[in-house]
């Protein structure tokens, strides 16, 4: 069975990697830039790699095994501040807002964070240990929209068999 979640997001938060389920209650979440309304945030579990073992005598397999492909999160940020750009993309900010300057790093920044997706109708999807990156895509046309696509992979936790969590609540998470 594959897991595919298309989330209607109220907000996205980052925290330091969460090592245990008990650490969820004390995680210090930091709100991230908005997501683009027309985009979806997809949380997708890839198809596992299948391996069948055959013998010469039988046409049917003798054994069957699978290896999971992991969970990938794809979406986009918009309306990031210069400081948020430096945190998400790497680089530096000089000067103060509104006349500051963002200098983009020539090196790609690999982020390793816990990610919380707050849902419009309450509840959250949490990836306690995610690694990934954010890209810079500028549309300098009429609207001047700057989009920051992201892609993260859920990582396995030592001693905690959870790559993502779904929390149910009737009100949005703070």
N, C-alpha and C positions, 0 to 999 in steps of 0.2 A: 504494500500500500504506500502511495506517495502522499506527502503532505503538501498542500498548496493553500496558502492563506493570502487573500487580497484584503488588505486592511484599510479601513476608513479612519485615518489617523487624525487625532486631535493635537498631537505634539510628539516630538522625539527628544529623548533625554539620553545623555551619556553619563557614565560613572566609571570609576576604576573597576577592573575585573573583579567579579564577585566569586569567591572561592568556594563558599558553602551556602546551603539554603538558609542557614541562620543569619548569614551576612546580608541577606536581602533587606531586612528591617532597618539596617543602619547605613545602607548605601547612600552616598551624597550625590544626588542627580543634578545635572546641569542641563538646562533647556538648550536645544540646538535651533538653528534657523528653521523657518517655516518649510513645509513641503508644498510642491506645486499641485494645485487642485486637480488639474487634468491628468496628472500622473497617478499611478497606483504604487503603493509600497507592497512589493511581493515578497513573501517569505516562502521559499520553495525548497522542498527536499528533492534532490536529484534521484534519478533511477539508479538502483544499485547495480554493481557489476556482478554478472551471473557467471558461474563456472560449473560446468557439467563434466563429470568423469565418465568416459565410455570405455567399454572393453570391446575387443574384436568380435566376441561371440554374440553380443547383444546389441540391438539397434536402440533400445531405450537406455538412458543414462543409468549408471550404477550408483551415482551419488550426485548431489546438487548442493551448491553453496553460494551465498551472496555476501558481498561486501558493500556497506552503505557508501553513498556518495556525499553525504553531508547536506547541511541546510545553508542556503544562500539568501541574502537579503539585498534587494535592489530597489532604489528609489532616487529621489532628487531633493536637494535643498534649494531654496531661493532666499533672496533678501538677507544675505549674510553681512554682518558688519565686518570692517577691516580686521578687527581682533579675532572674530570667528573664522575669517579666511586663514589667518596665520595658524590657528589651532587645527583647522580641518585640512589645509593644503600644505602646511609648512610655510616657510618664508618669515618675513618680518614686517612690522608696522613702525613707521616713523611719524612723528608729529601727532597732534591730538585731533579728534573729530571736531568739526566737519572738514578740516583741511589736511587730514593725515594722508599718508601714502603707504600702500601695500606693495612690498617687493616679493614676487613669487619665487620660490626656490626652484633651482634646476633639478633637484632631486625629488622623487616621489616619496611622500610621507606614508608609512605604514602605521595605521592606527590600531591599537589593541585596547578595546573598551568593553564595558557592559553597556548594552543598549536597551532602552525601554521605549516601546511604541504605545502611547496612550491612545485608547480608542474613543471615538466620538460618543458612543453610547455607554461608556464606562469600561473598566477593565484595562488590562495591558498585556502585551506580549513582551517578554523579557528574554534577551539572550545574554547570559551571564559572562560569556567570554567570546568576543567577536574580534576578528582581525579583518582589516580591509582598507579601502582607500576612498577618497573623494576626488572627483575631477573638476576641471574648470571648463565650462562651455558657455561662451558669450554670444549673444545674438545682438549685434549692434544695429539692428534694423529699427523700425518704427517704435516698438515698445521698449527696446533696450534691455530686454530680460536677460539676466545672467543666471544660469542654471548650474547647479553643482551636483551632478549625478554621483551616487555612491553605490558601492558594492562591498558587502561584508560576508564572511564565512563564519558560521558558528563553530567554535572549537570545543573539543572534548575537555572535560574537567577531570583532574586527578582526584579520585575519591568521591566524585559526585556524578552520577550517571544522568546528566541532564544537559542537552545542548540548547533547549529553549523551554520557556515556561509560559503558560497562559493563565492569567489571573482574572477571575470574574469578580466584578463589583457593579453596583447599580449606579455609582457616580464616578465621574472621571477621576483618575489619580492626580494628586497635587503636583 
